[in-house]
Amino acid sequence: MGYAETKLMIKALAEEFNEEKRELFQAYGEGKRYTQKQKDYAFELIDEYGIRATARILQIPRRTLQRWCRKNHIWVKRCPAWVYEWAQRRRKRRKFWQRRGYC
């Protein structure tokens, strides 16, 4: 299997996974308005994947999810924890190379 086929297969699997999550989210609903059960499910996904990924998975506007979080007093970090660690390592490497005159 080549690179292109592997990439297509991965995208198809990811979309299938997202479709399952989306169907489950829709199954919790009863009509035009979102139910509390749907919101609770969205909050679970937000805890696991973050706001932006959840918005993509459920195909809901990100601002709607942010509004729900504010209304329910749920605080969501702007970035996952690993981003802060990565930035710290990056700063440390930059200092190292600056001292040697490369930056």
N, C-alpha and C positions, 0 to 999 in steps of 0.2 A: 504494500500500500504506500502510495506516495504522500508527499507533504500536503498537497492540495486535498486529496481524499480524506486524509486524517483530520485536517482542519474542518472540512465540511461535516464529518461525522461528529466531531466534538461540538460544533455549533448545533447540529440537529439534536444531540443528547441534551444539551443545555436548554434548548427551546422546549423539548419534551418535558424536562423537569419543571421549567417555568409554567408550562401549560397546566401541569398537574396542580401546582400551587394556586394558579389562577382559578381553576375549576373548583378547588376546595373553597377558596375565598368566595366565589359566586354561590356555592351551595349553601353557605351560611346566610345568604341574603334572602329577603322576602319580597322585594319590590324595587321601587325607584330610589329610596333612601338607603344609606348604609346602616346596617344594624350594629348593635354593640358587640355582637359576637364577631362580625366581620372586622370591626375595629380592633378587638382583642387579638384576633389572628394576625392582623397587620402589625400590631405592636410586638408580637412574638417574632415575626420576620424582621422587624426593624432591629430588635435586640441581636438577632443572629447575623444579619447581612448589612444593616445600615439603611438610612433613608433612601439614598439614590438607587441602590440595588432593589429595594422593596418596591419603589415606584416603577422601576422597569419590569419587575416580575409581575406585579399585579396590574400594570398598565393604568395606574392612577396618577394624577398630577402630584408632583413632589410637594407642592405647596399645601395640598389637601392633607397629606400625611403630616406635614409640619404643623398645620393648624390643629389636627387631632392631638398631636403630642403636647402642644402648648395647653390645649383645653383640659387634658387629663394629667397635667403636671408631670409629664415624662420628659426627662432631660436626655438629649442625645448628643454625643460628642460630634464635633465637626469631622474628625478623622478617626480611623481605627487606631488602637494603641500602638501598633507596630510602626505607624508613620512617625510618631514622636521619637521612637528609638532609632529609626533609620536616619532621621534628621540629625540626631545627636551624634551618631557615628560619622555622618557626612561632615559635620562641622569639625569633628576631631581630625579626620583625614585632611581636610583643607588646611587646618592650622599646621599640621605636620609638614605638608608640602610647602606652605608659605614660608616656614622657618628655613627651608632649604632653598628658597628662591625660585620655585617653579611656578608660583601663582602670583 
